[in-house]
Amino acid sequence: MPQPPKRPRKPAPPAVKTAPAKGQLHPRNRHQGHYDFPALIQLSPDLGRFVIANPYGKPSIDFADPAAVKVFNRALLKQFYGIEHWDIPDGYLCPPIPGRADYLHNLADLLASENAGQIPRGGAIRALDIGVGANCIYPLIGHCEYGWHFTGADIAAEALASARAIVAANPQLSGAVELRQQANAEHIFQGLLQPGERFDLSLCNPPFHASADDASRGSTRKWRNLGKLDPKRKLPVLNFGGQAAELWCPGGEAAFLKRMASESAQVAEQLLWFSSLVSKGGNVELLQGWLAKAGASEVRVLGMAQGQKQSRLVAWTFQDAEQRSTWRKSHWG
């Protein structure tokens, strides 16, 4: 059956850029200031055995200890988001929750900018999490904060099994999170979206290393920069854990983003806003070039910061302002 001709797309205008103050979290982020460790320990007693004093004499945890990071995340999810049961298999990525929350708040602002300043909430808003991982963090936080419906995709069956166990163990997530496997590791969107399916946004934290050795060297550099590299102490090879597909892919972050830009154009009618974190600053300009070539209508670059860590969120759409207005009226009520 012949396909209808595609509407020619205009080249994307220059990207709109924003940036927070250095080291500043999003204003709606729940993780401002210092953590109340007594309150966290009261909710999650296991955390007590991992609490240490940092160089300033304040309570903290040893972020070089994967077990401590996992228990800390479990306590944060319970206190701030009402997630009673959360666990991941050993060796899987245990992400820093404040940064993940920031991504979602920035996406909420992106949708609000298209909706007279009002953040659209509830299950009518459908988000696609590319690489949901064993931790399922984005759907957990995103549904708690905004009530959005999430579809989490991953290539690893074990990661999806872990995510399903988390969703099943928390009744408030029933019907709010769907999980599906990307059968072809060479693709991102192809073969994943169903005919006629629509998503208001997609999000992704792409693998940013080109190989396992590259990931290991990057972790070593991080500990050296933080002053934690002690020859007498055996530190984890990867500071926050992570399996191969979570941390590296052939060609690294740039190759992944190039493929994402190309494939996003192929499903442009099914997704309102695409987005991805970009770890390396030089890859932002590359991605903008690939998106212009793919015919993106608009590109936005949003700065994000957590402590000394700087990252970028790039969002793009293939729909012009009139098409986006029609989408909102049709899908958001």
C-alpha positions in Angstrom: 0.0 0.0 0.0 1.6 3.3 -1.0 2.5 5.7 1.8 1.1 9.3 1.7 3.6 11.9 0.7 5.4 13.4 3.7 5.1 17.2 4.2 8.4 18.9 3.5 10.0 20.2 6.7 11.6 23.6 7.1 15.2 23.7 8.6 15.3 24.0 12.3 15.8 27.6 13.6 18.7 28.2 16.0 18.3 26.3 19.3 16.8 28.2 22.3 19.2 27.9 25.2 18.7 28.3 28.9 20.9 27.6 31.9 20.5 27.5 35.7 22.8 29.2 38.2 25.9 27.1 38.7 25.2 24.1 40.9 21.6 25.0 41.3 18.8 22.4 41.1 15.4 23.2 39.5 13.2 25.2 41.9 10.6 22.4 42.1 13.2 19.7 42.9 12.5 18.2 46.3 16.2 17.6 47.0 17.3 21.2 47.8 19.8 21.8 50.6 20.9 19.2 53.1 19.2 15.9 53.7 17.5 15.1 57.0 19.3 11.9 57.8 17.5 11.2 61.0 14.2 11.4 59.1 15.6 9.2 56.3 16.9 6.6 58.8 13.5 6.6 60.7 11.8 5.6 57.4 14.6 3.3 56.2 16.6 2.0 59.2 19.0 0.1 57.0 20.5 3.5 55.9 21.9 4.0 59.5 24.8 1.7 59.0 26.0 3.5 55.9 26.0 7.1 57.3 29.4 8.7 57.7 30.7 12.2 58.5 31.9 14.1 55.4 35.1 16.3 55.6 32.9 19.1 56.9 31.6 17.0 59.8 28.1 16.7 58.2 26.3 13.4 57.8 26.6 11.8 54.4 27.2 8.4 52.8 30.2 6.9 51.1 29.3 7.3 47.4 32.1 4.9 46.5 30.1 2.1 48.1 27.5 0.7 45.7 25.5 -0.8 48.6 25.4 2.5 50.4 24.2 4.3 47.3 21.4 1.7 46.7 20.1 2.0 50.3 20.3 5.8 50.1 18.3 5.8 46.9 15.7 3.5 48.4 15.4 5.9 51.4 15.0 8.9 49.1 12.4 7.3 47.0 10.4 6.3 50.1 10.6 9.7 51.8 10.1 12.0 48.8 8.0 9.9 46.3 6.1 7.3 48.4 7.9 4.4 46.8 7.8 1.7 49.5 9.6 -1.1 47.6 12.6 -0.5 45.4 15.6 -2.7 44.6 17.9 -3.5 41.6 20.1 -6.4 40.8 23.8 -6.1 41.8 25.9 -4.4 39.1 23.0 -2.3 37.5 23.1 1.4 37.3 22.1 3.2 40.6 21.5 6.7 39.4 21.7 10.0 41.4 18.0 10.8 42.0 18.2 14.7 42.3 19.6 14.9 38.7 17.0 12.5 37.4 14.3 14.6 39.0 15.7 17.8 37.5 15.3 16.3 34.0 11.7 15.6 34.6 11.0 19.1 36.0 12.6 20.6 32.9 10.4 18.5 30.7 7.4 19.7 32.6 8.4 23.3 32.0 8.9 22.5 28.3 5.3 21.2 28.1 4.1 24.2 30.1 5.7 26.6 27.7 3.4 25.1 25.0 0.4 25.3 27.3 0.0 28.9 28.4 2.4 28.3 31.3 0.4 25.5 32.8 2.1 22.1 33.4 -0.2 19.4 31.9 -0.7 16.7 34.5 -2.4 13.3 34.6 -2.4 10.1 32.6 -3.4 11.8 29.3 0.3 12.9 29.1 2.3 9.9 27.8 6.1 9.8 28.2 8.4 7.3 26.5 11.6 6.5 28.5 14.3 5.1 26.3 16.5 2.9 28.4 14.4 2.7 31.5 16.9 0.3 33.1 16.5 -1.9 36.1 16.0 1.1 38.3 12.8 2.5 36.6 13.7 5.9 38.1 12.1 8.3 35.6 8.6 6.6 35.6 8.7 6.5 39.4 9.4 10.2 39.9 7.5 11.4 36.8 4.3 9.7 37.8 4.6 10.8 41.4 5.2 14.5 40.5 2.9 14.9 37.5 0.7 11.8 37.2 2.0 11.1 33.7 1.7 7.7 32.1 5.1 6.1 31.2 6.2 3.5 28.7 9.7 2.3 29.6 11.7 0.6 27.0 15.0 -1.3 27.3 17.0 -3.9 25.3 17.8 -6.0 28.4 15.3 -8.6 29.6 16.8 -8.7 33.1 16.6 -4.9 33.5 12.9 -5.0 32.4 12.2 -7.8 34.9 13.6 -5.7 37.7 11.6 -2.7 36.6 8.4 -4.8 36.4 9.1 -6.1 40.0 9.3 -2.5 41.2 6.1 -1.5 39.5 4.2 -4.5 40.8 5.4 -3.9 44.4 4.0 -0.4 44.5 0.2 -0.4 43.9 0.0 3.3 43.2 1.8 2.6 39.9 -0.7 0.1 38.6 -1.8 1.1 35.1 0.6 4.0 35.1 3.8 2.3 33.9 4.1 0.0 30.9 7.3 -1.8 30.1 8.4 -3.2 26.7 11.5 -4.6 25.2 13.4 -3.2 22.2 14.1 -6.4 20.3 16.8 -4.9 18.0 19.8 -3.3 19.8 20.7 -1.5 16.6 17.5 0.6 16.8 16.1 3.2 19.2 12.5 4.0 18.0 12.2 1.6 15.1 10.2 -1.5 16.0 9.3 0.0 19.4 6.4 2.2 18.7 3.1 0.6 17.7 1.0 1.9 14.7 -1.1 4.9 15.6 0.6 5.2 19.1 1.2 8.8 20.3 3.6 10.1 23.0 3.8 13.7 24.2 7.5 13.4 25.0 10.5 11.0 25.1 13.4 11.1 27.4 16.8 9.3 27.4 20.0 9.2 29.3 22.2 7.7 26.6 25.3 5.6 27.1 28.2 8.0 26.9 31.3 5.8 26.7 32.6 4.1 23.6 33.7 0.9 25.3 34.0 -0.9 28.7 37.6 0.3 29.0 36.5 3.8 28.4 33.9 3.6 31.1 36.4 2.2 33.6 38.9 5.0 32.8 36.1 7.6 33.2 35.2 6.3 36.6 38.9 6.3 37.7 39.2 10.0 36.6 36.1 10.9 38.5 37.4 9.5 41.8 40.8 11.2 41.3 39.1 14.5 40.7 37.0 14.1 43.8 40.1 13.2 45.8 38.8 9.8 46.7 41.4 7.7 44.8 43.2 5.8 47.6 45.8 3.2 46.5 45.1 1.2 49.7 41.4 1.0 49.1 39.7 -1.1 46.5 37.0 1.0 44.8 34.3 -0.2 42.5 35.3 -0.2 38.8 32.1 1.8 38.0 31.1 4.4 40.5 27.4 4.0 40.2 27.3 0.5 38.7 25.9 -0.2 35.3 25.7 -2.8 32.7 27.2 -2.5 29.2 24.1 -1.1 27.5 23.7 1.5 30.3 27.2 2.9 30.0 28.7 2.3 26.6 27.9 1.6 23.0 30.0 1.5 19.8 30.9 5.1 18.9 29.9 6.3 22.4 27.4 9.1 23.1 27.9 10.9 19.7 27.0 7.8 17.7 24.0 7.1 19.8 22.7 10.7 19.5 23.2 10.6 15.7 21.1 7.5 15.4 18.5 9.0 17.7 18.2 12.1 15.6 17.9 10.1 12.4 15.3 7.7 13.8 13.3 10.4 15.5 12.5 11.9 12.1 11.0 8.5 11.0 8.5 8.6 13.9 8.0 12.4 13.8 4.2 12.2 13.6 4.0 10.0 16.7 5.9 12.1 19.2 5.5 15.7 20.1 8.8 16.4 21.8 11.9 14.2 21.8 14.7 14.8 24.3 18.0 13.5 25.6 20.6 14.3 28.1 24.0 15.1 26.6 27.0 14.5 28.8 29.7 16.0 26.6 29.4 19.6 25.6 30.9 19.1 22.2 28.1 16.7 21.3 25.4 19.4 21.6 26.5 21.2 18.5 26.9 17.8 16.6 23.3 16.9 17.6 22.0 20.2 16.5 23.6 19.7 13.1 22.1 16.2 12.8 18.6 17.5 13.8 18.8 20.3 11.2 19.6 17.7 8.6 16.7 15.5 9.8 14.3 18.5 9.4 13.5 19.3 13.1 11.2 22.3 13.4 12.5 23.5 16.8 15.5 22.6 19.1 15.9 23.7 22.7 19.0 23.3 24.8 18.4 23.4 28.5 21.3 23.7 30.9 21.2 21.5 34.0 23.5 21.4 37.1 23.9 19.3 40.2 26.8 20.4 42.4 29.8 20.6 40.2 28.4 18.4 37.5 27.2 20.1 34.4 25.0 18.5 31.8 22.7 19.5 29.0 19.2 18.6 28.0 18.4 18.8 24.3 14.8 18.7 23.2 13.4 18.8 19.7 10.2 18.6 17.7 9.4 18.1 14.0 6.0 19.8 14.4 5.5 23.5 13.9 3.6 25.8 16.2 0.2 25.2 14.5 0.6 21.4 14.6 1.7 21.5 18.2 -1.4 23.5 19.1 -3.6 21.0 17.3 -1.9 18.2 19.2 -2.5 19.8 22.6 -6.2 20.3 21.8 -6.6 16.8 20.6 -4.6 14.9 23.3 -4.5 17.2 26.4 -8.2 18.2 26.4 
